[in-house]
Amino acid sequence: TAGINFINLATAEAINRSKEVGIRKSLGSTRSQLIRQFLGETTLITIIAMLTSLGCAQLALTILNPFLELDLSLNFSGDGALWIFILTVTIGVALLSGLYPAFIVSGFNPALALKNLISNKNSSGYNLRRALVVTQFFISQFFIIGTIIVVNQIHYFQSKDLGFRKDAVIVVPIPERATDPKGDEAIKMRTLRDELTRVAGVERASLNSTPPSSGNVSATNFRIEGKEESFGTQVKQVDGNYVDLFGLELLAGQNLADLDTATGLLVNEKLARTVGFEDANEIVGKVITMWGKNLPVAGVVKDFHTVSLRDPIEATLMMNRIVGYQTLTLQVNTRDIQPVLDELKSRWQASYPEHIFDYQFLDQQIQEFYEGEKKMSVLLGVFSSIAIVIGCLGLFGLATFMANQKTKEIGVRKVLGASIMSLVIMLSNDFLKLVLIAIVIASPIAWYA
């Protein structure tokens, strides 16, 4: 877009330099000498721009590195590829930006140039400038549409109902896994859960393998009575408080009992549909064979998202199994959270003195799924802003040039009674058409991309 700007403004400004070209040609300058002169001017501007941009890039890295969690640097002394890149970009931009204007300006007829008979519209660069304005605003609008889409996507991530309660829920990893339902680790887990439930500000507590939505998914195959084939499912190992704590909606049957080993299973709607039951009530009581056990379906819960929203809802099964519990989740009252956290930490350290009390709010954990999209939206926003600013600078330059070209016409129109609004519309008309053409081209391509 910067290169397009330069071509636009250089070819527009060329008309003002027509007399210079006419005089130089009359004094014996060849076309190749004029091309070298104008290319030299462009190259000098490009070199100054490159040096300025390297300084800006060095400053930008201080912001970009922590933002993208990278360690990038400009190593001028030891990076040969960097020098090749700088030279290639400098020469490439100078040639692409300067070659066409140089050929246009050097090609003016000296007789017409000296008589000032070369105008904006009859110069050979006029139609090219119009095409370049469309190209420039196509690029800007493509970025703008992309930014709007990504921002809307992030809003969707943040506002979409995941099918479970995620606010005011604390997730605490359990440092010592139980190997036996009746062992010391299992007793310690249950005791701690029950103790923390009695803390003022804690409304519910649950032992489980993972929260409803997690980056850690356990999966297995199972069979169900009446069906020959096996099916795949995600598995969550949960206690009897899990459904209430996360606000999962029970559609049929009943919740799991608060036991250490499974006597029944909870399934989601997706699993019921996968095995052929459209009505949730039909699967209740059916026996599922999994991990060498035959267990009846106790109930069906409404579908909920088990991973990020990039993936569809999968068949999910829940069961009691204390040896699979990895986290303790707590629903808390966040009105005065610090005393609650202090009390939780005190009781935790009494049970696990050798381990650090570590916790995370579930909603923050879920937001981390979309860090990539958030960073992309920021970068797209920056690129869009740059494209818009460059585009508007170019358009401003061209509009100013056009206004200067039409000074006499504007004066005549005002004398004859034209209003300022009518003059603004007259001057803007051409550019508005070009911007609208760019929108018509950019919209379907951005939608497809």
N, C-alpha and C positions, 0 to 999 in steps of 0.2 A: 504493500500500500504506500510506503514511503517512496519507492521507486516510481510508482504510478503518479504520485503527487508531483515528483520532480519533472517527469515528462510533460504532465499537464501544464504546469506553471512555466516551464522552459519554452514549450512550443507557443503558449499564449504570449509570453513576454517577448518571443522572437520578433513579433511585429514591431515592437518598440526599438528593436535593434536592426531593423531593416536598412535604415540609412547608414549605420556603421558598416554593414555588410556591403552596401552599394559603394561606399567610399573606398573600402579596402580592395574590392574587386577592380574599381576604376584605377586604383594605384598599382595594380598588378598582382594582387594576392590570388593564389590559386585556390581551388575548392579544397584540395587536400590540406593546405595550410590552415584554412578556416576550420575544417573539421578537427585538426589537431589542437587548434586554439580552444574551441568550445569543449572538446573532450578533456583538455588539460584543466579547464575551469571546473568541470564536473568532478574530475579525479581529486582535485585539491579539496573541494567541499566534502567528498566522500571520505578522504583521509582524516579531515578534522572531525567528521561525524564518528568515524571508527574509534579514534582516540578518546573522544567524549564517551562513547558507548562502553568502552573497556573500563573506564573509571566508574560509570554507573553500574556495570555488571559486577565489579568488585564490591561495591556497596550493597547491591541487591543480594549477593551471596550471604551476607551477614543475616539477612532476613529469611532467605530461601532455605538455607541449610537446616536451621532448627525446625522450620515449618514442615519440610519434607523429610526430616530425619536423615539428611545426607551429609556428606563431608566433601563437597566440591570446592575446588580452588583454581585460580588462574596461575599456572606455573610457567612463567615466561622463560625462565632459564633452562628448564629441562624438558619441556614438552614441545617437540618438533611439530607434532600434529596440530597444536594450537596455532603456531606461526603459519603453517600451510593453510589452515582454515581462515585466519585473519586476512592473509594475502589474497586467497581465492575470493572471499566475500568482498573485499575492497575492490579488486579488479572487476569481479562480476557485476557488482552494483554500479560501479562507474561506467562500464560498457553498456549495461542494460538501460541505465537511466540517461546516459549522455549521448549514446550513438544516434538514436533517432532524432532528437532535437538538433544535434550537430549537422546531420544530413539535411534536415528541413531548412535551417537557417542559412547554411552554406549554399543551398540551392536557389536562393532568391535571385530573380532577374535584377541586375544592377540598375537598369533604366527605370523599372517600376519602383524599385526600392528608393532611389534618389528622389522620385516624384511623389513618394509617400502614397502609392496606389495599392499597396498590399494591405488588405483588411483582414479582420478576424475570420470572416466566413469564407473568403476566397483563398485563404491560406490552406495548404494541403494538410495541416495538422488539425483542422477543426473537427472533422468527423472522428478522427482517432481520439481526440480529447473527450468527446461525448462517450465513446465506447469505453475509455479508461475510467471515466466517472462511474459508469454502470458497473464495471468490474470491481472498482474500489468499494462501492457501497454494497455490492454482492458479498464481498468478503466480510465487511463490517456486520451486515445483517445476518449472515450465516452464523457468526460468533454470537450475536445478540440472541438469536433464536435458540442456539445451543445452550447458552447460559440460562435462559428462561426455563428450558426443559429440565436442566439439571437442578436448578433451584426448586422447581415444582416437585421434582423427584425426592429431594431431601425433605421438603414439607410433607410429602406423602409418608416417608419413612417415620417422621416425627409424630404425625397425627393418626396414622392407621391403627385401628383397633386390632391388637395381636391376639385377642381371644382370652387374655388372662390379665390379672392385676400385676402391674410392674412398678407402680409408684410406692414409695415408702417401704420398699422391701430391701433388706440387707442380706447379702450372700457372704457367708463365712466358710472358707475351706476347712475341712476337718483334717488335722495333720496325721492322725493315727487311724488307719483303716481297721475295721473289725474282721477277724478271720473265722470267728465262731459266734453264732447268735447268742450263746450264753457266756462268752468270754468277757474278760475285763474291759476291753475296748468298747464292746457293745453296751455293757452296763454304764460305762462312763458317758457314752454318747447320749443314751436315754436320760440319764440323771441330769446332764448339763441342759438338755433341751427342756426338761420339766422345770429346772431351776430358773432358766432364762424366761420362761413363760410367766413366772411370778414377778419379774422385774416391772416396776411401774413404767409405763410407756411402751411395753412390748405387748402386742395384741394377740399374736399367734406365732408359733414356732413349728418348723417341720424339718425332719431329716430326709435327705433324698440324694440321688446321684447327681442330678443337675436341675436347675430351674427349667420351666417350660421351654424357654428359648435360650439356646446355648450354642457356643462354638464347638462343644464336645458332644458328639452324638454316638450312641451305642445302637447297633443294629443286629438283627438275627433273622432266621427263617422259622416258620411255624406251620403246623397243620391244624385244620379245624374239622370237627366231626361233620360228615356229610359231603366232604370235598376230598378228591383224590390228590390234587396238586398242593404244593407248598407255596407259601406267600412270604414276602419280606415285610419287616416292620422295624421301626425304631422302638427302643425299650427304655423306659424310665423307671428306676427303682425308687419307690416313694413310701412314706408312712401314711397313716390315716388322716393327718392334718393337711396334707398337700393340696387337696382339692379346695378346701375352705380357704386356706391361706392365699392361694393364687386366684381365687374366684372363678375356678373352672365351672362351666355350666353343665350340670348332670341332666341328660336328656331322657335316660331310661335306666331302670334298675336302681342300684344303691351304691354308695361310696364304699371304698375298701375299709376293712377293720384296721385298727392300729396295732398290727402284729409285726413280729420280726421276720417271719417267713410267710410265703404266699399261700392263701387258701382260695383266692379268686383273682380275677383280672379286671382292670378298667381299660376300655378301648375308646378310640375316637371315631367320629362319623366316617372318616376316610377309610379306616380299617374295615368297618362294617360294610361299606360300599364295595371295597376291594374284594371281599370274599363273597359278595353277591346279595347283601341284605340292604335294601333301600330304606326299610323301616327299622329304626334303631332298636325297637322292642324285640324284633325277631332274633337278634343275635344274643340277647340276654339268656344265660343258662347254657349256651353252646360250649362244648369242651374244646379247649385249645391245647395242643401238644407242643411243648417247647422246653428245651434244656432237660429232656428226660422226664418232664412232669406233665400230668394231665390236670388242667385247671379250668374251672368254669368261668365264663364272662359274667362278672357281677353287675357291671353297669357300662353305660356309654356316655361319654362327655362330648360337648360341642367341639368342633375342630378349633385348634389353636396353632400358631406358628411356632415350630420347634427350632428353626434356624433363622437366618436373615431373610428379609423379604425378597431377596434375589431368587430364592428357591420356592417351589410350590409346597403346600402342606402335604406331608407324608403320613402314611398309616403309622399310628403310634399306640403303644401298649404300656400300661403302668401296672406295677406289682410291688407287694411288700418284699423286701430283701435287705436286711440290715447290713449284710456283708458287702453290699454294693453302694452304701451311702458314702458320699464324698463331701457333701456340703450341709451346712445348717443354715436355713433361711428363716428370717425373722421379719414379721410385719410390725412396724413400729409407728408410734405417733411422732411425727416430725415437728410438732409445734415447739418443743423444747428438747432438741435431739442430743445436745452435748452431754447432759447428765446421764441420759440413757446409754450413750456410747461408753462413758466412763464406767458405769456399773457393769455393762456387758464385758468390757475388757477385764475388770477386776475378777469377775466370776470365771471368765475364760481362763485366765492365768492360774487360777486356783486349780482348774482341772488339767490344764496343759502348761505347766510352769516352764517347760523346756522349749516352748514354741512361741513365736511372736503372734499377737492378735492382729489378724489381717482381715479386712472386710472391704466390700464394694457394694454400692447401691445398684440394684438390678437395672434400673433405667439407664444409668451411666454405662453399664456393661453392654447393654443393647445398643446404645449410641455408638460404641466403639466399632460395631459391625460396619458402620457407614463412614468411617474416617476418610476412606479413599474418595468417596463421593463428595464429602465436604471440601476436601482439598482441591478436587477437580473443579468444584463450583467457584472457589476463590480464584484459582488460576484462570479459568475461563472468564470470570468477571474482569480480571486484570487485563487479559488479552483483548477482550471486547472493548474495554475502556480505551486502551491504546489505539485499537483499530478505529474506534469512533472519533477520537481526538484527531488522529492523522487524517481521517476522511473529512472531518469538518474543517480542518485547517486548509486542506486542498480545495474544498468547496468554497470556503471564505476567500481564498486567494483568487480563484477563478471568478467568483461573483464580483469581487473588487475590480478585477481587470475588466470584466464586461461593463461594469458601471462607468469606469474611466473611459472606455471606448465609446460609450453612449452619452457622454456629458452634454454634447450639443442637443441630441435628441431629447434628453430629459428636460433641458432648458426650454426648448420649443414647446414640449407638451405642457410644462407648468404654466408658460405664458398663455397657452390656449385653454387653461382651466383644469388640467388633469390633477386629481387628488394624489396625496402621498401614497395612499393604499393602492390606487390603480397602478402607480409606478412600481411599487414593491411587487405587486402581482406580475407585472410585465417582466421585471428583471428575474423574478424567481421561477417563472413559468417553465423555462427550459430545464432548469435543474430539478424541479419537482417531478417532471415527467421522467427524468433519468433515474431519480431515486425510486419512483414507483415501479419502473421497469426492473430495477435491481431487486425490489421486494418480490415481484412476481417470479423472478428466476430463482432467488434464494430460498423462498418458502418451501417449495416442493423438494428441493435438494436437501435442505436441512431436515425436513420431515423424514425423508428416506434414510438419511444418515443416522 
